[in-house]
């Protein structure tokens, strides 16, 4: 029975082909049939209606695959255990500690306590930020000198202890009441580099370390992050901006990505995955702004972020873009974005699922940052 069914099916195919191409066979044989079929296939492929239909099907397929990926990602994150917060102790050698780590501690001691790093990436000081976290919980970054001693620390999570009783519950007013006047400049050689006084952060010289305390104006100006840099490391950086390089570009990109996820965890949101496909779009826009001296979501050709993604064949259901320029590092860029309502909404948007960051430098070594958020 199956054999008979196959014979009938074959007869139907031959009959259909003869109906459409019998004349071509009588005129030119198999060669004529092949050429006519080939011509018809090209005509169908180039038909605008067919092309639009194929593109629509492709987009729907990409969206479906994206939804499946998001579901898998959400399920994986829901199954992630909640990391236990460490018992925080008052520092013994310095005024501040982060995750019980102080400047001057040996790397071996740090990693015996917190485990292996999740990422290592170059920063503006010419050393690495070494990133520690448990699925972006208990997140902090440490920098080490050539003797593997801590010379820099940063966190935007509640891991801070201080002999001055400054915590992430402290307000800007209490910080200013606790310490001497914040610095208005940092001297490097014969040049004084001004520190912007916008009320969003203050830098103090404490224990011969440069301590920058950031505030969240959307949370009653509470302390939201802290960076501690040894005086020696700060003076190692000869200018306001770091020395541009491919390694620093990539370092800034991944650091901004990590900072974003650490902030999302603070607000009970799912972490974003890195989307390599849109990094080129983000980098190209940063390069365009840096090379042509402008700062805008709309480029000089009138294209929006969504136009640029579409041009680069990035399929998405929803997308967003954050821009920053002029900040000396991804830390300052991120903290500035969190204090800007529209940018903050992108960072903390519950429906975004992925992110890529693109960085470029202009002739003055000033970095431009582009964040592209996506849901496919």
N, C-alpha and C positions, 0 to 999 in steps of 0.2 A: 504493500500500500504506500509506504513512504516513497518508493521508487517511482510509482505512477504519479504521485504528487509532484515530484521533482521534474518529471518529464513534462507535465502540464505547465508548470511554472516556466520551464525553459521555452516551451512553445509560445507562451504569452509574451516573453521578453523578445523573442525573435520577431513575433508579429508586430510588436510596438516599434522595434527598430526599423522593420521593413516599411511600416506606415510612414515614418518620418524620413527615412534615408534610403528608401528603395530606389527613388529616382536617381540619387547620387551614385548608387551602386551600378545601375544600368549604364550611366554615362561614363564613369571613371573607375569602376571597380572599388576594391577595398581602400585604395589611396584616396579616392574622392570621398568615401564615407568618413575616413579618419579626419580629413581636412575640414569637412563640414561640421563634424562633432566638435573638433578643436575650436573652430570659429564660434560655434554656439556657446561653448563653455566660457570663452573669453567674454562674449557679449553678456552673458548672465552675470559674470563676476563684476563687470564694469557698469552694470545697470544700477543707477542711484538708489532705487527702491530696494534692490537686493542687498546692496552695500549697507544701507541704513538698517535693514532688518538683521543682517549678520552682526553689525556693531551693537545693536540693541540686545540681541541674544547674548553676545559676548559680555556686555556690561552686566546683564542680569546674572549670568553665570559667575562673573567675578564677585558680584554682591553676595550671591548665595554661598560661594566658597568663603568669602570674608565673614559672613554670619556664622558659618560652621567653625571657622578659626576662633571667632570671638567667643562662641559658646564653649569651645574647648578651653580657651584661655580663662574665661570666667569660672568654669568648673575647677580648673587647676588652682586658681587663686583662692576659691572658696575652701579648697582642701588644704591650703597652706596653713600650717600651725601658727598660732600667735606666739611670737618670740617673747620670752620672759625678759622683762626689763631688769637690767643689772642693779644691784644694791650700790647706790652711789655714796662715796665717802668724801669727806672734806679733804681737799688737797693738803699735802704736808710740806712741799718744797716751793710751790708757786701759789699765786692768788687764785688761779683757776685750774680746773681739770675737766676733761670731757671723757665720759665713759671711764672715769678713774685713771685717765692718761694725762700726764703733765709734760710740759716741755722739759727736755733733758732726759726723759725715760729712754731706755734702750728698746730697739725694735723687737728683740727677742722677748722681752718682758711684755710688750704690747700684744704680740701675737700669741703668746702663751695664754693671755687673758681673753682675747676676743677671737682668735682663730685666724685663718688665712685670709688675705685680702680678696675682694671681688673684682677689683680693677686697679691698674696702675697707669697713670696718664700724666703727661708733662704739664706743668703750670707756668705762670708768668715769671716765677722766680728762677726758672732754669732747673728745678728739681721736680720730682713727681709728687702729685697727690696720690696717696695710696688709700683706697676706699674700702671701708669695712661696713658690712651690714648683713642682716638676715632677711632676705627678700625685702630689702629697703626698710626694715625695722632696725632700731638701734644703729642708725646711720651716722657715721662720721668719717672724716678724712684726716690723714696725718701726712706730714712731710718729714723726711729724714735727711740728715747731713751725710757726709762721706764716712762718718764714724757710726752711722746707723743709730743716731740719737734724734729724738723728736725735736724739730725746729719749727713746726707749724701744725696747727689744729683748726678744724672747722666742724660745726654741726648745725643743723636746723631742726634738731629734735631734742626732746627734753632729757638731755644727758649731762647738763651743766651743773657743777658744784663750785662754790667759791668761798674763800675765807671772808669775803665781804657780804655774804648772804645774797648775792645776785643770782637769780634763777630765771627760768622762762615764765615765771609768774610776775616778775618785776616789771615795773613801768619805766618809761623813759625818764620821768621826773625823779623816780627813786635812784636810777643810775646816775643822773646828773648831780643828785644830792650826795651821792656816795663818793664820787671821785672828783679830782681836781678838774679844772676846765679842760674840755676836749681839745685836741690838737687842731690847729687850722692849717697846718702845712707840715710836710716832711722834707727835711734837708738832705740832699744827695750831692756831695761835692760842693760846688759853688751855686747850686740851684735849689730854690725852695719850691716844692710842688704843692700847690694848694689842695686842701681837702674840702670837697663840696659840703657846705652846711645847709642841707635841705630838711633837716629834722628826721630823716629816715634812718640815719645811723650816726654814730660818733666813734672816733678813734682816740684812744688814750695810750700814753706811754706808762706801763705798769710793769714793775720787776724787769725793766729793760726789754720789755716785749711790747710790740704794737698790737693792742687789743681793740678790735672793731666790733662794736655791739650794734646789731640791726634791730629795728623796731617794725611792728606791723600796725600801720595806721588803721587797718580795717578791724583790728582786735584791740582797740583802746590803747594803741602804742605800747603794747607789751613787747618784751624781748622775744624775738623770733629766731635769731641766729647769732652765732659768735665766731669770729676768726681771730686766731692768736698767731702772730708771726714774730720770731725772735728778731732782735735788733740786727744781729749779724746777717740773717737771711734777707731782711728788708734792705740793708745797705748793699747786699750783693746784687740787687736789681738796680742798675745804674740810672734808669729813666722811669717815667711814670708807667709806660707800657712795656711789656716784655718784648723780647727779640722774636720777630715773626719767623715761623718755620712751619713745615708740613706737620711736624710732630706737635707743635703748640696748637695749630688749627684743630687737629684731631682731638687733642687733649681738651680744649675748650668745648668741643662738640659733645664729647661723652660726659664731661663734667656737668654741663647744663642739662643733659638728659637725666643723669643720676639725681641731680638736685631737684628736678621736677618730680621724679617718682618719690623721693623722700618727702616732699611737700604733700603729695597726694596721699601717702600713707598717713601723714599727720591728720588729714581730714577724712579718714576712713574710706578712701576711694581706691578702686583697683589700679594697679600699676600699669604703665604703658609699655608696649613692646617697641623695640627699635625697628624702624622700617627703612631698610637700606635703599629701597627703590625710590624714595622721595628725598634722600640726602642730596642728590645731584641738583634737584630743583631748589632746595634751600641754599646750597652752596652757590649756585649760579646767581641767585638774587642777591646774596650778600656780596659777591664779587662785583655785580653790576652796580650796586650802591657805592661800594668802596672805590671802584674805578671811575665812576661818573659823578661822584660827590653829591649824592642826594640821599634822602631817607624817607621812604614811603612804601606802603603796601602796593601801590600802583606804579609799575615801572615806566620808563620813558617811552615805551611803545603803547602805553595805555592798558597793559595787561594786569588783571587782578591776580591774586594768589591762585584762584580757582582756574583762571585761564592758563597760568603757567603749569599747573599740575596736569590739566587736560592735554596741553601741548606735549608734555612729557609722558603721555599715555598712562597716567596714574588714575586708576578707577577708584571712586570714593562715593559714599553716601552723604557724608558730611566732612567738613574740613575747617581748619582755622589756622591763623598765622600770627605769631608774635615776632616783633622786631626790637632790637636794642642796638645801640652804638655809643661808643665813647667810654664805656666802662672798662676798667683795666683787667677784668677777669670775668669768668662765668658766674662766680659767686656774686659779684656786685651787679651783674646783669640780671641774674635770677631774682635777687632781693628787690631790685628796682621794679621788675615785672610784677612781682607779687604785691607791690604797693600801688600798682596801676590797675584800676577796676576791670577794664576790658581784657587786659592781658591775664589778670588773675582768673577771670572766668574761663578762659581757654585752659589754663593750667589745671584748674579744678573742675573742668567739665566732666560730668560722670559718664557721658556717652562716648567720649573719645577712647580709642583703643590702641593707637600707635603714635609714634613721634619720631621725627628725625630732625637733627640740627645741622645747619651749615654755617661755617664761619669763614670770613675773609678779612684781610688786612689792607688798609690803604697805604699811601706813601709815607704817612707819618706814624706807621705801625699801629694805628688805631683799629681795633677789631670791630667788625659788624657781625651781628648775630641774627640768624633767621631760624625760628622754630616752626615746623609744619606739623600740625596735628591732624590725624585722619581716623575715620571709621570707614572701612571698606564694605 
